[in-house]
Amino acid sequence: MRTALVFPGQGAQKAGMGRAWRDTASWPLAAEISEHTGVDVGELLLTADDDTLRRTDLAQLAVFAYQVIVHREAAAAGPAGEVAACAGHSLGEYTALYAAGALPLADVARLVAARGRAMRRSAERTPGTMAAVVRLDAGTVGELTGRVRAEGPEVWVANINAPGNLVVSGTAEGVDRLAALAADSGGKVIRLAVGGAFHSPLMAAAADELRTALAAVEFAPAHTPVVANVDATPHRGGERWRDRELAQLTSPVRWEDSVRTLAGELGCTRFVELGPGRQLTGMIRRIAADAVTVPVESPAALAAPTAPQAP
């Protein structure tokens, strides 16, 4: 059984999410990541409240550290099946690169910290927001966002997550105008509590800032395939990851297509979600209905890693 390891992004965090893993052999990784980033990651995982974890830079570090700990535990438990590929949603792509052997932990931790700071500062300079769009397909939402931009307000498709699961990013005015057009087309826009217009051109300043941090790391020439957000294509090594991660900040996350690549081209029949909650598991079930999905939310979940989970 060919396995894909998948990692959720910002938004998966919740207060106290690290407590289930505090007594595991991999917990010292929290201290290691703290040394690399200058942030007390253990505190974020154990005692930080929901308000603290809504801050973009802290949320990203907390989710990344959680995933690294769970990945190490899953690797030690020796889950059955061949790990054929990795993929991550937005921030999760950085953990996927680490899990695939593209970068060592120290480099990825510093990149995640730099990315979070850059995105937070960019959002403060250029305020924006995000919203989920339901009951409309990707083509219709793309057409409607184009109509809004032609009128002046700014809004773009940011996440194509699964059939009927899309997210847009833009200015508050742009999202409000899209909501009106979507309602006329039978859709609905649900505003999200986020810190900025992520995965849109409004993050251009973050990309400029992150470029320096990316230039300081060296990607492995060969690694386990990672399916990239920006093109839903598997990549097996090389320095072009710098360009992909810069583009990721201002481009849509093509998660639906990424799952189709994992299940189709790469032949993955089992998807193991390593992160708090089941954010990706629900999406995957709507894209690859026959796949086995295994959300690892606690050490107990590693006891039977091949068992499919109930909806």
C-alpha positions in Angstrom: 0.0 0.0 0.0 1.6 3.3 -1.2 1.3 6.0 1.5 1.2 9.8 1.2 2.1 11.8 4.3 0.0 15.0 4.4 0.4 18.0 6.6 -2.3 20.7 7.3 -1.5 24.4 7.5 -2.4 27.4 9.6 -5.9 27.1 11.0 -5.4 23.6 12.3 -4.0 24.9 15.6 -5.9 24.7 18.9 -5.0 25.4 22.5 -3.3 22.6 24.4 -2.7 20.6 21.2 0.7 19.4 22.4 -0.4 17.8 25.6 -1.0 14.4 24.1 2.6 14.2 22.9 4.4 15.7 25.9 5.4 12.3 27.3 6.7 10.9 24.0 10.3 10.3 23.0 10.0 13.0 20.4 8.9 15.8 22.7 12.5 17.2 23.0 12.1 18.3 19.4 10.1 21.2 20.7 13.1 22.5 22.6 15.3 22.0 19.5 12.9 24.1 17.4 12.8 26.7 20.1 16.6 27.0 19.9 16.5 27.4 16.1 13.8 30.1 16.2 14.1 31.9 19.5 10.5 31.2 20.3 9.3 29.0 23.2 7.6 26.4 21.1 6.8 24.2 24.1 4.8 27.0 25.7 2.9 27.5 22.4 2.0 23.8 22.3 1.0 23.4 25.9 -0.3 26.6 27.5 -0.9 29.3 24.8 -4.6 30.3 24.5 -6.6 30.6 21.3 -6.0 34.3 21.0 -2.2 33.8 21.1 -2.4 31.0 18.5 -4.4 33.3 16.1 -1.3 35.4 15.6 0.1 34.3 12.2 3.8 33.9 13.1 3.1 32.0 16.4 0.3 29.8 14.8 2.6 28.7 12.0 5.5 27.8 14.4 3.1 25.9 16.7 1.6 23.8 13.9 5.0 23.1 12.3 6.5 22.0 15.7 3.5 19.8 16.4 3.8 18.1 13.0 7.5 17.5 13.4 7.0 15.8 16.7 4.1 13.6 15.3 6.1 12.8 12.2 9.0 11.6 14.3 6.7 9.4 16.4 5.0 8.0 13.3 8.4 7.2 11.8 9.5 5.4 15.0 6.2 3.4 15.1 7.0 2.1 11.6 3.6 2.5 9.9 2.9 -0.2 7.3 3.2 0.7 3.7 5.7 2.5 1.5 5.8 6.3 1.9 5.6 7.2 -1.8 5.2 11.0 -1.4 4.5 14.0 0.8 2.4 17.1 0.5 1.3 19.9 2.8 -1.4 22.5 2.6 0.2 26.0 2.6 2.4 26.1 5.8 2.2 22.2 5.8 4.4 22.2 2.6 7.4 23.1 4.7 6.9 20.1 7.0 6.4 18.0 3.9 9.8 19.2 2.6 11.4 18.3 6.0 9.7 14.8 6.0 10.8 14.2 2.4 14.4 14.9 3.3 14.6 18.1 1.2 15.9 20.2 4.2 17.3 19.6 7.7 15.2 20.6 10.7 17.2 23.7 11.6 16.8 25.2 8.1 13.1 24.4 7.9 12.4 25.8 11.4 14.1 29.1 10.5 12.2 29.3 7.3 8.9 28.8 9.0 9.7 31.5 11.6 10.8 33.9 8.8 7.7 33.1 6.7 5.3 33.7 9.7 7.0 37.0 10.5 7.0 38.1 6.9 3.3 37.3 6.4 2.3 39.0 9.6 4.2 42.2 8.7 2.8 42.1 5.1 -0.8 41.8 6.5 -0.2 44.7 8.8 1.0 46.9 5.9 -1.7 45.7 3.5 -4.7 44.6 5.4 -6.9 41.9 3.9 -9.1 39.0 4.7 -10.2 35.6 3.5 -13.6 33.8 3.1 -14.9 30.4 2.3 -17.2 30.1 -0.7 -19.8 27.3 -0.8 -22.2 26.0 -3.4 -20.2 27.2 -6.3 -17.5 25.5 -8.4 -14.0 26.8 -9.0 -14.8 28.0 -12.5 -17.7 30.2 -11.3 -15.7 31.6 -8.4 -12.8 32.4 -10.7 -15.2 34.2 -13.0 -16.8 36.2 -10.2 -13.5 37.3 -8.6 -12.5 38.5 -12.1 -15.7 40.6 -12.3 -15.0 42.1 -8.9 -11.4 43.1 -9.8 -12.7 44.6 -13.1 -14.8 46.9 -11.0 -11.8 47.9 -8.8 -12.0 46.0 -5.5 -9.4 43.2 -5.1 -10.2 39.6 -4.5 -8.7 36.3 -5.8 -9.2 32.6 -5.5 -6.7 31.5 -2.7 -7.5 27.8 -2.0 -9.0 25.2 -4.2 -9.4 22.6 -1.5 -12.0 20.0 -2.7 -15.2 20.0 -4.7 -17.4 22.7 -3.2 -14.6 23.9 -0.9 -12.9 27.1 -2.0 -11.4 30.1 -0.2 -10.9 33.6 -1.6 -8.5 36.3 -0.4 -8.6 40.0 -0.9 -9.6 43.4 0.6 -12.6 43.6 2.8 -14.3 45.6 0.0 -13.5 42.9 -2.5 -14.8 40.1 -0.4 -18.0 42.0 0.4 -18.6 42.6 -3.4 -17.9 38.9 -4.1 -20.4 37.9 -1.4 -23.1 39.9 -3.3 -22.3 38.4 -6.6 -22.0 34.9 -5.2 -25.5 35.2 -3.6 -26.9 36.1 -7.0 -25.4 32.9 -8.4 -26.7 30.7 -5.6 -23.6 30.6 -3.6 -22.6 31.8 -0.1 -19.5 33.5 1.2 -18.5 32.8 4.9 -15.8 35.2 6.2 -12.9 33.6 8.1 -11.1 34.9 11.2 -7.6 35.2 9.7 -4.8 37.7 9.9 -4.5 38.7 6.2 -5.2 38.0 2.5 -2.9 34.9 2.3 -2.2 33.3 -1.1 -3.0 36.4 -3.0 -1.0 39.3 -4.6 -1.5 41.2 -1.4 1.2 39.0 0.1 3.9 40.4 -2.3 5.8 42.1 0.4 6.0 38.9 2.4 7.5 37.2 -0.7 10.1 39.9 -1.0 11.1 39.4 2.7 11.1 35.6 2.6 13.5 35.6 -0.4 16.5 36.4 1.8 15.7 33.5 4.2 15.3 31.1 1.3 18.6 32.2 -0.2 20.4 31.0 3.0 19.3 27.3 2.7 20.4 24.6 0.3 17.8 22.1 -0.8 18.8 18.5 -1.3 19.4 17.5 -4.9 17.1 14.4 -4.5 14.4 13.6 -2.0 11.1 11.8 -1.6 8.6 13.4 -4.0 6.7 16.4 -2.7 3.6 17.6 -4.6 3.8 21.4 -4.6 0.8 23.7 -3.9 1.5 26.0 -6.8 1.4 23.4 -9.6 0.1 20.2 -8.1 3.1 18.4 -9.5 5.5 16.0 -7.8 9.1 17.4 -7.4 12.0 15.2 -6.4 14.8 17.7 -5.6 16.6 20.8 -6.7 16.8 24.5 -5.9 13.6 25.4 -7.7 11.9 25.0 -4.4 12.9 28.6 -3.6 10.8 29.9 -6.5 7.9 27.6 -5.6 7.8 28.8 -2.0 7.9 32.4 -3.0 5.1 31.9 -5.5 3.1 30.0 -3.0 2.6 33.1 -0.9 0.8 35.0 -3.7 -0.7 32.0 -5.6 -3.6 29.7 -5.0 -3.1 26.4 -3.0 -4.2 23.7 -5.5 -5.0 21.1 -2.9 -7.7 19.3 -4.9 -5.4 18.8 -7.8 -2.5 17.8 -5.5 -4.6 15.0 -4.0 -5.5 13.8 -7.5 -1.8 13.7 -8.3 -1.0 11.7 -5.2 -3.8 9.2 -5.8 -3.4 9.1 -9.6 0.1 9.7 -10.9 1.8 8.6 -7.7 -0.6 5.7 -6.9 -1.1 6.5 -3.3 -4.0 4.6 -1.7 -3.4 5.6 1.9 -3.2 9.2 3.2 -1.8 9.7 6.7 -2.6 13.2 8.1 0.1 14.3 10.6 -1.3 17.3 12.3 -3.9 18.5 14.9 -7.4 17.6 13.8 -8.7 16.1 10.6 -8.6 19.2 8.4 -7.2 17.4 5.3 -8.9 14.1 5.9 -12.3 15.5 5.2 -11.1 17.1 2.0 -9.3 14.0 0.8 -12.5 11.9 1.2 -14.3 14.2 -1.2 -11.5 13.9 -3.8 -10.3 10.3 -3.6 -13.3 8.4 -2.2 -11.6 5.0 -2.3 -8.5 6.1 -0.4 -7.8 4.9 3.2 -7.5 8.0 5.4 -5.6 7.9 8.7 -5.6 11.1 10.8 -3.0 10.8 13.6 -4.4 13.0 16.4 -2.8 11.2 19.3 -0.1 8.5 20.1 -2.9 5.9 20.3 -3.7 6.5 16.6 -0.3 5.0 15.8 -1.2 1.7 17.2 -3.3 0.8 14.1 -2.0 3.1 11.4 -3.6 1.2 8.5 -7.1 1.2 9.8 -9.4 3.7 8.0 -11.1 6.2 10.2 -14.8 6.7 10.5 -16.2 9.9 9.1 
